[in-house]
Amino acid sequence: MEALLCKKVGDPTLLPPNSSESSPLVLSTSHPIPELNSPTAVRVRVRATSLNYANYLQILGKYQEKPPLPFIPGSDYSGIVESIGPNVSKFKIGDPVCSFAALGTFAQFIVADETELFRVPDGCDLVAAGALPVAYGTSHVALVHRARLSSGQVLLVLGAAGGVGLSAVQIGKVCGATVIAVARGAEKAQFLKSLGVDHVIDLSRTNVTESVKGFLKTRKLKGVDVLYDPVGGKLTKETMKLLNWGAQILVIGFASGEVPVIPANIALVKNWTIHGLYWGSYKIHRPGVLEDSLKELLSWLMRGLITVHISHTYSLPEANLAFSVMKDRKVVGKVMITLDDHKNVRSKL
Ligand SMILES: NC(=O)c1ccc[n+]([C@@H]2O[C@H](COP(=O)([O-])OP(=O)(O)OC[C@H]3O[C@@H](n4cnc5c(N)ncnc54)[C@H](OP(=O)(O)O)[C@@H]3O)[C@@H](O)[C@H]2O)c1
């Protein structure tokens, strides 16, 4: 099968796979197809896999989890059930499914236990479903399960046009919150406005503190109740000034490359709650939370309450271009790698 292998750590944006000895990525066309490894195993023909910032960091060798080399990168995916073990009861060949794995989705086939797979409901776009687990799963667990975001609260989302950011914006609206979105650039700001976000700040033109304060005043609101932060650095420091007494901070990631300092003395005085959230670890510690969360997200996708926006799509041999748009902050929503040459594949259930 075709599979993209990371043979050494390095920047995947610099060279196309196989183009030179120095490329960290190698495209194999004869990688062994994974075997069904238990009676309840399912082999999925991958239709789409999404890029997450963590995949990029992992190839760079800068992520908290460092798999032994060589490894096939990739974490969330969708596809069609191609083969099933003798005791599989939930799925049949041809079913559309989505899921996530620690590694291994940048390949034509992947094997998972049936308990790890989610059926993609009728009418849902199969490629979009491949972008759902990590980005939307992270924001859903953060906002719904941890922060218990409710109607009338003010949610401030940093990096709001990126993968997790845009999912947080949409989930915030589903929860009935007043959503303030921060992104850099006119195109991203325009896109966020088109989604009906209550207030959008383009960091390339506006000061975030002044803009948020002005907006809160017009709405007669005191401050921000929940800060969703996948960016870190100076932006976290600046936006902390906007938080209400009793606010919650969701520490999601550090796309800026800088881990922010949240002063414990201010957290004490202002009664803040700081949530560190590592979504992937829920699979080990609270698998039921992840399962319920993804089922709810798939039902929201089916009902049109959330929409996965895909700004860029590439094939496996173009993985360097896919990582480049992420590195260059050009992604609005998600960037995908699709396999199989069918356009607009939809669930047939
Ligand atoms: N905790 C978890 O379980 C979990 C799960 C998923 C992701 N994450 C983390 O969340 C972060 C975002 O992931 P993602 O997949 O959403 O990435 P993404 O799609 O690339 O979005 C990142 C956003 O961060 C902003 N940003 C600010 N400074 C940046 C910089 N120096 N380089 C790149 N982007 C920068 C960009 O927005 P502007 O250009 O508009 O400023 C961009 O839209 C990453 O740190 C990732 O590891 C954590």
PDBQT file of the ligand as one rigid body, heavy atoms in Angstrom, charges set to zero:
ROOT
HETATM    1  N1  LIG A 401      -4.497  19.939  24.068  1.00  0.00    +0.000 N 
HETATM    2  C1  LIG A 401      -4.862  19.128  23.089  1.00  0.00    +0.000 C 
HETATM    3  O1  LIG A 401      -5.309  18.004  23.331  1.00  0.00    +0.000 OA
HETATM    4  C2  LIG A 401      -4.717  19.618  21.676  1.00  0.00    +0.000 A 
HETATM    5  C3  LIG A 401      -5.445  19.052  20.629  1.00  0.00    +0.000 A 
HETATM    6  C4  LIG A 401      -5.296  19.596  19.349  1.00  0.00    +0.000 A 
HETATM    7  C5  LIG A 401      -4.413  20.657  19.136  1.00  0.00    +0.000 A 
HETATM    8  N2  LIG A 401      -3.703  21.134  20.192  1.00  0.00    +0.000 N 
HETATM    9  C6  LIG A 401      -2.757  22.267  20.025  1.00  0.00    +0.000 C 
HETATM   10  O2  LIG A 401      -3.454  23.410  19.620  1.00  0.00    +0.000 OA
HETATM   11  C7  LIG A 401      -2.599  24.217  18.821  1.00  0.00    +0.000 C 
HETATM   12  C8  LIG A 401      -3.274  24.527  17.499  1.00  0.00    +0.000 C 
HETATM   13  O3  LIG A 401      -3.433  23.321  16.761  1.00  0.00    +0.000 OA
HETATM   14  P1  LIG A 401      -4.222  23.299  15.373  1.00  0.00    +0.000 P 
HETATM   15  O4  LIG A 401      -4.147  21.909  14.873  1.00  0.00    +0.000 OA
HETATM   16  O5  LIG A 401      -5.523  23.981  15.507  1.00  0.00    +0.000 OA
HETATM   17  O6  LIG A 401      -3.232  24.226  14.488  1.00  0.00    +0.000 OA
HETATM   18  P2  LIG A 401      -3.563  25.264  13.303  1.00  0.00    +0.000 P 
HETATM   19  O7  LIG A 401      -4.759  24.808  12.537  1.00  0.00    +0.000 OA
HETATM   20  O8  LIG A 401      -2.291  25.483  12.588  1.00  0.00    +0.000 OA
HETATM   21  O9  LIG A 401      -3.990  26.591  14.094  1.00  0.00    +0.000 OA
HETATM   22  C9  LIG A 401      -3.067  27.296  14.889  1.00  0.00    +0.000 C 
HETATM   23  C10 LIG A 401      -3.468  28.749  14.940  1.00  0.00    +0.000 C 
HETATM   24  O10 LIG A 401      -2.580  29.389  15.856  1.00  0.00    +0.000 OA
HETATM   25  C11 LIG A 401      -2.297  30.706  15.412  1.00  0.00    +0.000 C 
HETATM   26  N3  LIG A 401      -0.869  31.019  15.603  1.00  0.00    +0.000 N 
HETATM   27  C12 LIG A 401      -0.402  32.020  16.363  1.00  0.00    +0.000 A 
HETATM   28  N4  LIG A 401       0.928  32.065  16.340  1.00  0.00    +0.000 NA
HETATM   29  C13 LIG A 401       1.327  31.066  15.529  1.00  0.00    +0.000 A 
HETATM   30  C14 LIG A 401       2.593  30.620  15.085  1.00  0.00    +0.000 A 
HETATM   31  N5  LIG A 401       3.731  31.203  15.496  1.00  0.00    +0.000 N 
HETATM   32  N6  LIG A 401       2.641  29.572  14.240  1.00  0.00    +0.000 NA
HETATM   33  C15 LIG A 401       1.508  28.968  13.826  1.00  0.00    +0.000 A 
HETATM   34  N7  LIG A 401       0.255  29.341  14.218  1.00  0.00    +0.000 NA
HETATM   35  C16 LIG A 401       0.182  30.391  15.065  1.00  0.00    +0.000 A 
HETATM   36  C17 LIG A 401      -2.665  30.769  13.932  1.00  0.00    +0.000 C 
HETATM   37  O11 LIG A 401      -3.642  31.781  13.839  1.00  0.00    +0.000 OA
HETATM   38  P3  LIG A 401      -3.341  33.247  13.276  1.00  0.00    +0.000 P 
HETATM   39  O12 LIG A 401      -2.395  33.105  12.111  1.00  0.00    +0.000 OA
HETATM   40  O13 LIG A 401      -4.695  33.706  12.888  1.00  0.00    +0.000 OA
HETATM   41  O14 LIG A 401      -2.766  33.994  14.428  1.00  0.00    +0.000 OA
HETATM   42  C18 LIG A 401      -3.297  29.424  13.597  1.00  0.00    +0.000 C 
HETATM   43  O15 LIG A 401      -4.563  29.582  12.972  1.00  0.00    +0.000 OA
HETATM   44  C19 LIG A 401      -1.277  23.451  18.683  1.00  0.00    +0.000 C 
HETATM   45  O16 LIG A 401      -0.368  23.914  19.649  1.00  0.00    +0.000 OA
HETATM   46  C20 LIG A 401      -1.683  22.010  18.984  1.00  0.00    +0.000 C 
HETATM   47  O17 LIG A 401      -0.615  21.219  19.441  1.00  0.00    +0.000 OA
HETATM   48  C21 LIG A 401      -3.836  20.651  21.444  1.00  0.00    +0.000 A 
ENDROOT
TORSDOF 0
